[in-house]
């Protein structure tokens, strides 16, 4: 079972729509019993880190999510959902994340315009990874963010350049995450979700 | 590199696109979702829907199109027109819009920019500015669809808007709108030099050259146009290919 985690952080129509278009089955839920049973969990997120983390805490699902990951089940974090997987963020204060990945989320301190908003190109750090199966280097995806991940890049599969190296697709074990919005990234985004869908089959 | 965005703008009244009639090859061209999908598949990087429904009761029904679009289109889209309050923001964002553009309401109540950006993030607060050259040689801000002149200076208002939290500025030149003689490069230049958020040019496109000038000379981040796309005078794909050929960073 593939579950989109509904923890009241915005509209999930686009993600649901993307899965529907691809014929990947899913249910949208925050019921711990359902989440304990699922083998793939989609962790969305919009807005600020703190707000998303608080909303997640309120669902009391954090131990369930951590157990899900430790059992080697699949997870896909999207945008803030990716950032939440790291140790902490300095967005409007200092807030702890889930600490699945080593690294921090920091303000994107660049001379270019902030937010980093729009279509930017993917550069591959690792090739031949199954999640990259249907896309190619320099494909465009849609980013909207002002904070970015800083890590030792061990988990990095693909990045984009925006004065700095912005981690775009990361993975460790069966945990995947994207800084951009695959559900808003046209055909390229759908192709990433398609590859994910094949992995969780 | 971040791609320059090509953004078709659709006017919606009572849940239907106004002026969509020229598309002979698609059925029900007046459904926002149908036309939006057509543009998305033609290479649009983003869509803007501007709801011009007059009465607030009818508007509630009209805005149902937002959910339809969110459920069927995989590119970002912005909704504008008659957004007055945080409550309006919430309603439209819940339906799945990525951004909200405000114009008259922001002039009348600048706090709205600040509150909305704190609550929902700067990335979804777009400040749309209608500007017209005045006798002093600068640009005045107009509201209510260009009908009412204000005492605000367009460039100062853009700076102030960004300070309050706007994450993007749309600059619509009243003098150039509908003239098809090109964008107001001078105004756009002044604004891109004054703010550090994306600036979208609107009003005046007639040829591919006009798009090129706006990007090349005024360094804008996105270009919004309506009639040249709706009436099939410029095909988005042709436009993008040509801009890319001329060295502009474009998503193809």
Contacts between the chains, C-beta under 8 A, distances in Angstrom:
chain1	res1	chain2	res2	distance
A	10	B	93	7.0
A	10	B	94	7.7
A	11	B	70	6.3
A	11	B	93	6.8
A	11	B	94	5.9
A	11	B	95	6.9
A	11	B	96	4.2
A	13	B	67	6.7
A	13	B	70	4.2
A	13	B	71	5.0
A	13	B	95	8.0
A	13	B	96	4.4
A	14	B	70	5.7
A	14	B	71	7.9
A	14	B	74	7.0
A	14	B	96	6.2
A	16	B	71	7.7
A	17	B	70	7.2
A	17	B	71	5.0
A	17	B	72	6.5
A	17	B	74	7.3
A	18	B	74	6.3
A	21	B	74	7.7
A	46	B	121	7.5
A	47	B	120	6.6
A	47	B	121	5.3
A	48	B	121	6.7
A	112	B	2	7.8
A	113	B	196	5.4
A	113	B	197	5.7
A	113	B	198	5.7
A	113	B	221	7.1
A	114	B	196	6.8
A	114	B	197	7.3
A	115	B	122	6.4
A	115	B	123	4.8
A	115	B	167	5.7
A	115	B	197	7.7
A	116	B	2	7.4
A	117	B	123	5.8
A	117	B	167	7.0
A	117	B	168	7.1
A	117	B	198	5.9
A	118	B	2	5.0
A	118	B	3	6.3
A	118	B	5	5.8
A	118	B	45	7.5
A	118	B	198	6.9
A	118	B	221	6.8
A	118	B	222	7.5
A	119	B	2	7.0
A	119	B	3	4.3
A	119	B	5	7.0
A	119	B	45	5.8
A	119	B	251	4.6
A	120	B	1	7.2
A	120	B	2	5.1
A	120	B	3	7.1
A	121	B	1	6.9
A	121	B	3	7.9
A	140	B	3	5.9
A	140	B	251	4.0
A	142	B	75	7.1
A	142	B	76	6.0
A	144	B	76	7.6
A	144	B	98	7.5
A	144	B	123	4.7
A	145	B	123	7.7
A	146	B	122	7.4
A	146	B	123	7.5
A	161	B	1	7.4
A	162	B	2	6.8
A	181	B	76	7.8
A	183	B	74	6.4
A	184	B	74	6.3
A	184	B	75	6.1
A	184	B	76	5.0
A	184	B	98	6.9
A	185	B	74	7.0
A	185	B	75	7.8
A	186	B	40	7.1
A	186	B	74	5.4
A	186	B	75	5.5
A	187	B	74	7.8
A	189	B	74	6.2
A	190	B	74	6.4
